[in-house]
Amino acid sequence: MLRNGLEPWHLLVVAIVFIVLFGSRKLPDTARALGKSMRILKSEAKAMKTDDTAAPAAPVRPEEATEPTVTTS
């Protein structure tokens, strides 16, 4: 029954529904906004990836994380 998930005529029906719902005037604006959002998402994902590689990999041990003790003589 669902052996062939998406066939070409499915995509044609989806395209026709989009044109009917949004109209031919709004589709270019919608596509432009979607493209801009995708570019922003890609740049943010790339920035997060470079931040992760620049971060130190060694965790701080609990003994090193404690404050130094001050002794008074």
C-alpha positions in Angstrom: 0.0 0.0 0.0 2.7 2.6 1.0 5.4 0.9 -1.0 6.0 3.9 -3.2 5.8 6.8 -0.8 6.1 9.8 -3.1 5.3 9.5 -6.8 5.6 12.4 -9.2 1.9 13.0 -9.3 1.9 13.5 -5.5 4.3 16.4 -5.9 2.1 17.8 -8.7 -1.0 17.7 -6.4 1.0 19.4 -3.6 2.2 22.1 -6.0 -1.3 22.8 -7.2 -2.6 23.0 -3.6 0.1 25.5 -2.7 -0.8 27.6 -5.8 -4.5 27.6 -4.9 -3.9 28.3 -1.2 -1.3 31.0 -1.4 -1.8 32.4 -4.9 0.8 33.1 -7.5 1.6 36.5 -6.1 2.7 35.4 -2.7 4.7 32.3 -3.8 7.8 34.2 -4.8 7.8 36.2 -1.5 7.3 33.0 0.4 10.1 31.2 -1.4 12.4 34.2 -0.8 11.6 34.2 2.9 12.2 30.4 3.1 15.5 30.7 1.3 16.6 33.5 3.6 15.6 31.4 6.7 17.6 28.4 5.3 20.7 30.6 4.8 20.4 31.9 8.4 19.9 28.4 9.7 23.0 27.1 7.8 25.2 29.9 9.0 24.1 29.5 12.6 24.7 25.7 12.4 28.1 26.3 10.9 28.9 28.8 13.7 27.9 26.3 16.4 30.0 23.7 14.8 33.1 25.9 14.8 32.4 26.9 18.4 32.3 23.3 19.4 35.6 22.5 17.8 37.3 25.5 19.4 36.1 24.6 22.9 38.5 22.7 25.1 37.8 19.0 25.2 39.3 18.2 28.6 36.7 18.5 31.5 37.7 20.1 34.7 38.2 17.6 37.6 36.4 18.3 40.9 39.7 18.6 42.7 40.8 21.4 40.4 37.5 23.2 40.6 37.6 23.9 44.3 38.7 27.2 45.6 42.2 27.4 47.1 42.3 27.3 50.9 43.9 30.3 52.7 45.9 29.5 55.7 46.7 32.1 58.3 49.9 31.9 60.3 
